[in-house]
Amino acid sequence: MTTFALIHGGGGSAYDWHLVEAELHRRGHDTVAVNLPVSDPDAGLWEYADAVVRAVGERGPVVVVAHSWGGFVGPLVCARLDAAALVLVTAMIPSPGEAPDEWWERSGRPDSDVDDEYELYLHDVPRELGERVLAHDAALNEKAAMERACAEPWPLPAWPDVPTRYVLCRDDRFFTPEFARRHVRDRLGITPDEVPGSHMAMLSHPAELAAYLAGVTAS
């Protein structure tokens, strides 16, 4: 049995992972999905990582899974605990000394021409499910601060020594496949794996994503 530490993206919550959690449980694995301390303006990137480490506790072996903005947190978690692997799901990949607020320009991520939030992030998610998740996350993030976390330089001098995979979502309109392939090559020097789904593939294709993650433990 593997424990999957599931880290949500910016504006999200642990609830984003609930369908993938059910699929992983069905496969005999354990999960820990964590609400990052986004409402605390004094919480920095290490505080975000430590929230995940505390939630994991003594469980193991651990695979850290980070979505979107959570890409700035996942490697820090791996630096704090003995992770078996790190999986970045359509995630931002930080460079040493780069703040999340700086990533957008420095990564070369192109602006999207999709104005509707639902169509940008959740276009293949059933409407009732997507609106329920959006409402849940908006309530949790109503007082979101994140000032320090977004402005703070990423603190590691180099990528942690942990096997790392990147999952590209083929239907993602926010981090498009073309951008993601280049970003992964430039920042990590690896080829991303590809799964179907939008930026929120954990909601539109939870079984496929869970099967991929379960395969990480077997490799």
N, C-alpha and C positions, 0 to 999 in steps of 0.2 A: 504493500500500500504506500502510495506517495501522497504527501501533503502539497497541495497547490495553494500558494499565497497569491491572491488575486488583487491587483491594484487597479483602481479605476482611473479614468482620465479627468481632465479639467471639466468642472461643472457636473461631474457624474457622482456616483456613490457605489457602495458595495452592492446595492440592489441590481445594478447593471449586469452582474454576473449570476443572478439567481438561476437562470435556465441552464447555464453551463455547469453550475454547482450540482444541480440535480442530475445531469448527465454523468458527471464524474463520480458522484456517489453511487449511481447505478452500476458503474464499472469497478466499484470497490475502493475508490480513492477518498481521501479526506480533503477538505477545502477550508481556507480561511480567507474570506473577503472582508476588507477593512475599509471603513470610512476614514479618509485622510482628514487631518485637523484643519480643514480649509477655512473655518470660521475664526481661527485664532490668528490675528494679524502678526503676532510675534513668532509664529511657528515658521521655521526655516526648513530647508530640504532635509537636513538630518533629523529634525523632529518628525517630518513625514515618514522617513524611513524607519525611525525608531517605533512609531505607532504600529507599523507592520511587524517588526521584529517582536514587539511585546505580544501581539496577537498570536503569532506563530508559537511562541513559547518554546517548549522542549520537543515539539513535533519534528519528525523527520522520517525519511529524507524529504527535502523541500525543493520544489520547482517554483521559482518566482516568475509570475506572469504579469506583465505591465502593459496597460493599454494607453495609447495616445500620449497625453501629457504625463502620464505615469512613467513614461520612459526616462524621465529625470529622476525618478525615485527608485525604480527597480534595481539598477546597478548599485545604489547606495545600500539597499537591503542586502544584496549579495556581499557587500564589503563588511557587513555586520554579522552575518551568519554563514554557515557552511552550506551553501546552496549547491544542489546537484546540477542545476541548469537555470538559465535565464531565458525566458521567451518574451520577446517584444511583439505585441500585437498592434499593427498599424500605428507604431509609436514614434515619438520624437526621440532622436538619438543625440544626446548631449556630447559636447567636446569639453575638455578640462577648461575651467574658467569661464564658460559660457552660461549666462543667465537664461532661464526660459524665455524671458521677454526679448532677448537678443536672437533667439533661435530662428524665429520666423524669417528675418532678413538674411541671417548668415547661412541658413540652410538652403536658401534659394527656392523655398516652397512657393509656387505660383499662387496668385490670388484666384479664388474660385469665382466662376460666373453664375453660381447657383445662389439665389438670394433667400429662398425659403429654407428655414432651419430644418424642417422635417425632411425635405427633399435632399438636403445636403448631408445629413448624418444618418437618417433612418429610412431612406426611400423604399427599402425592401422589407421593412418591419411591419407586421400587421398593425393597422392604425390604432386599434384599442390598446394593444400592448405598448406601442410606442408612446402614446399619450399618457398612459399610466406611469411609465418609467419617467417621462419628462416631468410630470407633475410631482412625482416622488422626489426626483433629484432637485427640482427647483425649490421645493420646500426646505430641503436640507441645505441648499446653497444660497438661501435668501439673504443670509448675513455673511456670505463668503467674503473673505478678506484677501488672503494669499499675497499681500503686498510683499512681504519679505521673501516668501518662497519663489515668487516670480522674478524678483529683482536680484536674488542672490546668485553669485557665480557657482556653477557646478563644482563641488569641492574636491573631487578625486583627481589625482595627477595623471591617471591613466585608467583605461577600462579594467574592471576587476577580472581576476583570473578565474573565470567561470565559463563553461561551455554556453555559447550564446546563439540563439536562433531568432530570426525575424520572420514574422508572419505577415505577408502582404494580402490585403483583401481586394480581390479582383474587381469588385464593383464599387470601391470606395471613391466618393466624389470629393472628399475633404483632403485626404492624402492620396492622390491618384496613383495608380500602379506605376506610371512613368516616373513620377517624382520619387516614389518610394524605392524603386529599383536603384535609381541613381544615389539617393540618400544613403541607402544601406551599403552600396559599393564604396562610396566616398568615406563614410564614417567607420564602417566595420570591416570592409574588405571581404564580405561574404555575399553569397547569393540568397535572396529571401525565398522562403517557401511560400506557396500561394494557396489560398482557400477562397471559396466563394463568399460573397457578402459585402455589405456596405461598411462604413466606418464603425457601425455598431453590430458587427457580425455575431457577437455573443448573443444578440437578441434575434437576429434573422436566421442564423445558421448555428444554433447552439450545439446540435449533435455533431456536426462536422468539425467544429472547433474543439469540442471535447475529445473527439476521436483523435484529432491531431495531437492534443496535449497528452493524452494517454500514450500515444506512440512515442513521445519524447522519453517517457520513463522506461520504455522497452528497448531504446536504442543504445 
